[in-house]
Amino acid sequence: MNNILIIALGFLAQILFFLRTIAQWFKSEKEGEVISPIIFWQISLVASILMLTYGILRNDFAIVVGQFLVYTIYIRNLQLKNAWRKMHLLSRILAVIVPIAFLFWLIYSGNYSSILQNKEVSRFWMIWGTLAQLIFISRFFYQWIYSEKEKESLLPVGFWVISTLGSLMIFTYSIARLDPVLFAAHSFGIFVYLRNILLHFGKGGLFAKFSNKPGMNKLISKVSDKIK
């Protein structure tokens, strides 16, 4: 596939990841506390499939491993929010079948070897990138265990601390890998992760400053109410 199309696919995936983060951040800033909206997990499913495809086409072991490991946690959070069964049956079937089909294709086609032996990535950066992805996606394992304990989908402060560390590592990996998709995604992501940490420790939402401006406050409330 044309390299430009592959990069475009990666950017599309990251745009969706960006939109889920914006939705979660916006809702949290409005409420003055960290919120875990349903749309965050729904967008995550679609973006993860696209990013997995991008990782395979780029022969990027770190990305492929990361997306495979975290995918089922997105589904579990939708279940915890009682939203999974409310999704259209076809979308649920595709959400389950597509990543499994990718896995079988990688194994039986032998294409996994090209991912493991990508000559464009040195052994050091492959290890660094994989470690960065493992740390980054471990935030969802932490979040999953925490949510199972609390019997509801939550985004605890540890989730954002791990996100910040993993994102910084992936950011350095993106520079070495000359990957514009990862570079753009994690440049903004770090800001949102730090904002959520501040919200956890009682720092007021940024939108509180608009409380004396009825027009702006009404617009913010209207957008926030659309985020479920």
C-alpha positions in Angstrom: 0.0 0.0 0.0 1.1 3.5 -0.8 3.0 5.0 2.2 0.9 8.2 2.1 -2.3 6.1 2.5 -0.8 4.2 5.4 0.2 7.5 7.2 -3.3 8.8 6.4 -4.8 5.7 8.0 -2.7 6.2 11.1 -3.7 9.8 11.4 -7.4 8.8 11.0 -6.9 6.4 14.0 -5.2 9.1 16.0 -7.8 11.7 15.2 -10.4 9.3 16.7 -8.2 8.8 19.7 -7.9 12.5 19.9 -11.7 13.0 19.7 -12.3 10.5 22.5 -9.7 12.3 24.7 -11.3 15.7 23.9 -14.8 14.3 24.8 -13.6 12.9 28.1 -11.6 16.0 28.9 -14.4 18.4 28.0 -16.9 16.5 30.1 -14.5 16.4 33.0 -13.7 20.1 32.8 -17.4 20.9 32.8 -18.1 18.6 35.8 -14.9 19.6 37.7 -14.0 15.9 38.2 -12.7 13.1 36.0 -15.5 11.4 34.0 -15.5 8.2 32.1 -18.1 8.7 29.3 -19.5 5.9 27.2 -18.4 7.6 24.0 -14.8 7.4 25.1 -14.9 3.6 25.0 -17.0 3.4 21.8 -14.5 5.6 19.9 -11.6 3.6 21.4 -12.9 0.4 19.7 -13.0 1.9 16.2 -9.7 3.8 16.6 -8.0 0.7 18.0 -8.9 -1.4 14.9 -7.6 1.3 12.6 -4.4 1.7 14.6 -3.9 -2.1 14.6 -4.2 -2.0 10.8 -1.7 0.9 10.7 0.7 -1.0 12.9 0.6 -4.1 10.7 1.1 -2.1 7.5 4.0 -0.2 9.1 5.5 -3.5 10.4 5.6 -1.9 13.9 5.7 -4.6 16.5 5.2 -2.1 19.4 1.9 -0.7 18.0 0.5 -4.2 17.1 1.2 -5.6 20.5 -0.2 -2.6 22.3 -3.5 -2.6 20.4 -4.0 -6.4 20.7 -3.5 -6.3 24.5 -5.8 -3.3 25.3 -8.7 -4.0 22.9 -10.8 -6.3 25.1 -10.6 -3.8 28.0 -12.5 -1.3 25.9 -15.3 -3.8 25.5 -15.2 -4.6 29.2 -15.7 -1.0 30.1 -18.7 -0.7 27.8 -20.1 -3.8 29.6 -19.5 -2.1 33.0 -21.3 1.0 31.8 -24.2 -1.2 30.5 -23.6 0.1 27.0 -22.3 -3.0 25.2 -25.6 -4.7 24.7 -27.2 -1.5 23.6 -24.9 -1.3 20.6 -26.1 -2.6 17.3 -25.6 -6.4 17.0 -23.6 -6.0 13.8 -21.2 -3.5 15.4 -20.7 -5.9 18.3 -20.0 -8.9 16.0 -17.5 -6.8 14.0 -15.8 -5.5 17.1 -15.1 -9.1 18.2 -14.4 -10.7 14.8 -12.0 -8.1 13.2 -9.1 -8.3 15.7 -9.4 -12.1 15.9 -9.2 -12.2 12.1 -6.1 -10.0 12.1 -4.4 -12.3 14.6 -5.1 -15.4 12.6 -4.0 -13.7 9.4 -0.7 -12.7 11.0 0.0 -16.2 12.3 -1.1 -18.2 9.3 0.3 -15.9 6.6 3.7 -15.6 8.2 3.5 -11.8 8.1 4.3 -11.6 11.8 8.0 -12.3 10.9 8.2 -9.1 8.9 7.0 -7.2 11.9 9.5 -8.8 14.2 12.4 -8.3 11.8 11.8 -4.8 10.6 15.2 -3.6 9.5 14.1 0.1 9.7 14.0 -0.2 13.5 17.1 -1.0 15.5 16.9 -3.6 18.3 17.2 -0.9 20.9 14.3 1.2 19.6 12.1 -1.9 19.1 12.6 -2.8 22.7 12.1 0.9 23.8 9.0 1.3 21.7 7.5 -2.0 22.9 8.3 -1.2 26.5 6.7 2.3 26.0 3.6 0.7 24.5 3.4 -1.9 27.3 3.6 0.8 30.0 1.1 3.0 28.1 -1.5 0.3 27.7 -0.9 -1.0 31.2 -2.9 2.0 32.3 -6.0 0.2 30.9 -5.2 -2.9 32.9 -4.8 -0.8 36.0 -8.1 1.0 35.1 -9.8 -2.3 34.5 -8.8 -3.9 37.8 -9.8 -0.7 39.6 -13.2 -0.5 37.9 -13.9 -4.2 38.5 -13.2 -3.6 42.2 -15.5 -0.5 42.3 -18.2 -2.3 40.0 -18.3 0.7 37.6 -16.1 2.2 34.8 -13.8 4.8 36.4 -10.6 6.6 35.4 -8.5 6.8 38.6 -5.5 9.1 39.1 -3.1 6.2 38.5 -4.5 5.8 35.0 -3.4 9.3 34.2 0.0 9.0 35.9 0.8 5.9 33.8 -0.6 7.6 30.7 1.9 10.5 31.2 4.9 8.3 31.6 4.0 6.0 28.7 3.2 8.9 26.5 6.5 10.6 27.1 8.3 7.3 26.2 6.3 6.9 23.0 6.9 10.5 22.2 10.7 9.9 22.2 10.1 6.7 20.2 8.2 8.6 17.6 11.1 10.9 17.0 13.6 8.1 16.6 11.0 6.2 14.3 10.3 9.4 12.3 6.6 8.6 12.9 4.4 11.7 12.5 1.3 9.9 13.7 2.7 9.0 17.1 4.5 12.4 17.4 1.3 14.4 16.8 -0.9 12.2 19.0 1.4 12.3 22.1 2.2 15.9 21.8 -1.3 16.9 22.8 -2.1 13.8 24.9 0.4 14.7 27.6 -1.5 18.0 28.3 -4.8 16.2 28.8 -3.3 13.6 31.0 -1.7 16.3 33.3 -5.1 18.2 33.4 -6.9 15.1 34.6 -4.3 14.6 37.3 -4.9 18.2 38.5 -8.7 17.5 38.4 -8.2 14.5 40.6 -6.4 16.6 43.2 -9.2 19.1 43.4 -8.1 21.7 40.9 -11.2 23.4 39.5 -12.2 22.8 35.9 -11.0 25.4 33.4 -14.6 26.1 32.3 -15.4 27.4 35.8 -13.9 30.6 34.7 -16.8 31.1 32.3 -19.5 30.9 35.1 -19.9 34.7 34.9 -20.5 34.6 31.1 -24.0 33.1 30.6 -23.8 32.7 26.9 -20.5 30.8 27.0 -21.6 28.8 30.0 -24.8 27.7 28.3 -22.9 26.6 25.2 -20.4 24.5 27.3 -23.3 22.9 29.2 -25.1 22.1 26.0 -22.1 20.4 24.5 -21.3 18.6 27.7 -24.9 17.2 27.9 -24.4 15.6 24.5 -21.4 13.6 25.8 -22.8 10.5 27.4 
